[in-house]
């Protein structure tokens, strides 16, 4: 029966182009389902050779890390000398899961190898990310001779320079983007310094620490006793940091997931037990770390004391490990409660103020008394809900004069570039394409928002402002077997860079649905699809087979109850294990009215990129009439504004300066933030919003 409601998530679907003949050939060669062969093709794994290498990563020889990392041998020599001379070594870590597992990994490795090891992690609340001058001077006062950074340091020029002034040896291990000028460390290990084609390129901070520790242990002929233990910490940190599961990450995480349930580290065993994973059979899956173990570690870094996690992962005492794991459990529950409360308050603010997201293109929310350790998580939830980049902040002082915030993005928007564009209004900022952090004086907040809206309008089209669902392949319910579910294991580990396969099925009937969960925020559904055999003319005279039914869960979709019917659905497969009976069910991530493909874009490796321009649009600013348009200039989009005298102002979104003149050859530079030009550009962008039309 058709439900009158059309209450559905506002989404856009990107569906990969189907290549059935190529998929059939690859399926035969790999013994995979044609559905999963199509998934591999979508991921760029289209030849039999590359598919075999992907499915059997241990079969691919690795280049020597000494050849890939120019400073690795230097770092090994400094550490070996410090251990031999019993010089104190200090590790400066970070308060996220990557930084804490990296710190614990190197503490375990260096102490096992005979080193005298201390550590410090900056305060998230009062100091923020990375090594600082206070830490350097404390280390020096405590008699430290060698500083080793993990998951930070690549942008810490002044603290590293201060360490050199004090006569300390400094080794940086990091994986973050490179600054224009590298700090004056004695050795720097960062995968961003090696070729992009290297299998080591995608390592997180814990990966760099793991490689350093193994290489040092190998030189000291003690690799065998450390490799297994260190692999557990590498696996935890790599998945929790959302590092791409490609290259050596895929190879080593695949090994680590098999041995984690049998870890020799008491803290890892205690954490697995506290998370309710102790009874899991076989290898853990990445989602067990990403959604169960990782959050318990990260919660400590967000609202607790990082020393709890360091103790958890370095102690050999089972009782101490269990106590630390219980503290992680309790802290994670507080973190969840904080996130839920702040999310509710943020949604209430949006609903009360009704910001015009079609005009602003980003959502900026700042409220007092929010814990800045968790607002990044809330930002991610708001991106999922509203489909726009989200910048969320809170006041750091009772006088509400200082704001600290986090940002999360959508695929078409580069957070770090946006923060750079707004840099004159900020005190500090950092990040990458998908996420970032920032701080500013409250008096600069309006200026920050205006700059942010301007940047967003230059980069985002209205059709970008819906959550994106990327779909790999179409399937019918009769294909969703237990065998297919188990075959997906061959694609594991799945995560960043290698996501779980996403299937879609058309024209599905919703035959049952209800809200579930503590706050009724999730949907449990029973879906049915007519048996595909009915589409075969040869079966028209046969008895009508019954529809094929599947159960489904849709997390955080309670607001969409009741879903209409029929619908197209996009989903991942998950295992339902109830009273010892196992079955495949669907985890919905997308839904749209059946037959409604208006938001669908077929994607293929050689598909042309969407370019867009606008025809000239007239507008008035002050008492003068102008024309404006969006044009393509090289690889950049450009706003062009023509005044009545024929002069043109050309502005690119990544630049703080524009060009004005009768031609480029005779143009002069202007500051786009000069009040006249800034307001002129804003007025032009408002005109463009009302009249733009994308073209391909």
ABEGO torsion letter per residue (X at the ends): XBBABABBBBBBBBBBBBBAAAAAAAAAAAGBBAAAAAAAAAAGBABAAAAAAAABAAABBBBBAAAABAAAAAAAAAAAAAAAAGBBBBBBBBABAAAAAAAAAAAAAAAAAGBBBBBBBBBAAAAEBEBBAAAAAAAAAAGBABBBBBGBGAABAAAAAAAAAAGBBBBBBBABBBBABBBBBABBBBAAABBAABAAAABBAAAAAAAAAAAAAAAAGAAAAAAAAAAAAAAAAAAAAGBBBBEAAAAAAAAAAAAAAABABAAAAAAAAAAGAAABBEBBBAAAAAAAAAAAAAAAAAABBAAAAAAAAABABAAAAAAAAAAAAAAAAAAAAAAAAAAAAAAAAAAAAGBBAAAAGBBBBBBBGBBAAAAAAAAAAAAAAAGBBBBBBBBABAAGABBBBBBBBBAABBAAAAAAAAAAABABBBEBAABBBBBBBAAAAAAAAAAAAAAAAAABBAAAABBBBBBABBBBAAABBAAAAAAAAAAOBBEBGBBBBBBBBBGBBBABBBBBEAAGABBBBBBBBBBAAAABAAAAABBBBBBBBBBBBBBGAAAAOBBBOBBBBBBBBBBBBBGGBBBBBBBBABBBBBGBAAABBBBBAABBBBBBBBBBBBBBBEABBBBBBBBBBEABBBBBBBBAAGBBBBBBAABABBBBEABAAABBBBBAABAAAAAAAAAAAAAAAAABBBBX
